[in-house]
Amino acid sequence: MAILTKNFHVWYKVINKKGESLTFYNDDTPQHNFPIGFEVNFNDSPTPSVNTVTLYNLSKSHSDFFEKNQKCYLYANWGPSKKLISEGFITKIDTTQHDGTTDTKVLNFTEGTDYNNVKANRLKVEKKKEVKKSKLVKVTRPGHYENKIINHHRKHVWVPAKEVNRRVKTRETKTIRSNKTYRKGTSYETLIKGIAAQCGIKISKLQLHKNPVLKHAYTAKGKPLTLIKQLVKHTESSFNYVQGRLEIVDPKSEKRTWLEIDDQDLIQPPSSDQSDSNDKKKTWEITIPMVPEIVTNTGIVMRSNYLKGRFYVKSGQHTSDGDNPQTQCSLVAM
C-alpha cells in the first residue's frame, strides 16, 4: 500500500450551547503549529468509546470555552483534506497540568450518542380500547295498583310514582398504553427498524448477515438498546459505533472498504494470540502509520511476508502524541 506519511493535519472542533464554534488546527506550519494529541478507540461493540484529545499551552479564553456535553469533532489526514476520525460529546475536562514549560489539557469525549439510557416506556404505544362499565341512573317508577294485606284483608291499593336508582350497563372508549406487538412472520430487519424508530435510536447503516422472520408474535418489552442487541445477535451481524454513528453490518460481507497492507507499511511485524489453536480465529495485531479510513469492519488484505490473507478489523486505536500518528488494529480472518 505504501502509506503516504507527509503533511499531517489535525482539526479539533468544539461547539458550545450558543452555537459558537472553536477549531484548533495543526499542520506544523508557523501559522498553524498547534500540537494536538489524541487517542480514538473503535471496536465491534454498541457501547460508545471514550476518546481523548490533548491540547497544549492554551490561552485562558480558549481553556474557559470548554464545557461538558459540548458537541465535538476530530478530523485528521495526511494532506489538507479533512477526514472525520470521531465525533461525540465532551464528558470530562481535566485540570490543566504544568511541567514547568508546557501546559497540558486533556479532554475526554464519548463517541456518538449513548442510547443505553433510553427508557423501556418509550416502547409503549397508545391504543383505544372499549371497556364495559355500569352506572347508577335515576328513573321514575310509574304509579300502579298493588294487592296488599291491610288489617287481615286484601285490598287493591294505589302506589304513587317514585324516583329510584337503577344500575345500567354501558361501554366507553378508553386510551391505554401498552407495549407494541409485532405479528408472526415479521422480518428481523423490520422489527429492528421499528424499535429504533419508535425510540429515536438512529442507525446509520443496516446490513444483516441473516434476516429471519418471527415464528411467533413478539411483544417489545425492556430497554430498547438491549432488545436491538439481542435481535442483532440472532441475525449473526455486528452492532457497533463507527465514527460516532451506530451501524449494524454483516461481518462476513465482501461489500466493505478494502485496504492493502504490506511490509512497507508495518511499523513492526504482526503479532497474534498464540494460545488460540485455530488459525482462522486468531486475532492478529498490526501497527501502521495512521490511516483515517480504518474503522471497525474495514477489510484488510495482508500482503506481508509475515502475514497473508483477507481479514476484517475487529477493534483498534488511532493515536498521536502530536508527532507520531499511528493506527493499531486487531484483525480477524475472513
LINRAQUI-V139170 format. One line per field, one symbol per residue. ss: DSSP state (A for helix, B for strand, O for the rest). psi: psi as a letter, one per 30 degrees, with the letter a starting at -180 (. if undefined). burial: 1 if it has 9 or more other ideal C-beta (glycine too) atoms within 8 Angstrom, else 0. Layout:
BEGIN
ss->???
psi->???
burial->???
END
This chain:
BEGIN
ss->OOOOOOOBBBBBBBBOOOOOBBBBBBOOOAAAOOOBBBBBBBBOOOOOOBBBBBBBOOOAAAAAAOOOOOBBBBBBBBOOOOOBBBBBBBBBBOOOBBOOOOBBBBBBBBBOOOOOOOOAAAABBBBBBBBBBBBBBBBBBOOBBBBBBBOOBBBBBBBOOBBBBBBBBBBBBBBBBBBOBBOOOOBAAAAAAAAAAAAOOOBBBBOOOOOOBOOOOBBOOOOAAAAAAAAAAAOOOBBBBBOOBBBBBOOOOOOOOBBBBBOOOBOOOOBBOOOOOOAAAOBBBBBBBOOOOOOOOOBBBBBOOOOBBBBBBBBBBBBBOOOOOBBBBBBBBO
psi->eikkhkhkkkkjkkklffgklkkkkkgglefhijkjlljkkklhkgkkkklkkklkhkleeeeffklkgkklkkllljlfkkkkellbkkfkjlkkkkgefkkkkkkkkkkakjgfgklffffklkkkkklklllklkljklklkkjljkhgkkljkkjlkkklkkkkklklkkklklkkkklkfkleeeeeeeeeeeggjjjfkjjkekillkflkkkjkakeeeeeeeeeefghlkjlkjhfkkkjljfgkfjlkkkkkafffkelkklljffjfjefgkjkklkllkjffkakgkkkjkhlffkkakllkelakklkgfeiklkklkkkk.
burial->0010000111111111000001011110000111011111111101011111111101000110111001011111110000111111111011011000001111111111001001000111100000000000000000000000000000001000000000000000000000110100011111111111011010101111110011000101001110111011011011111111111111101001001011001100010100010000011111111111011111111101000000111111111101001111111110
END
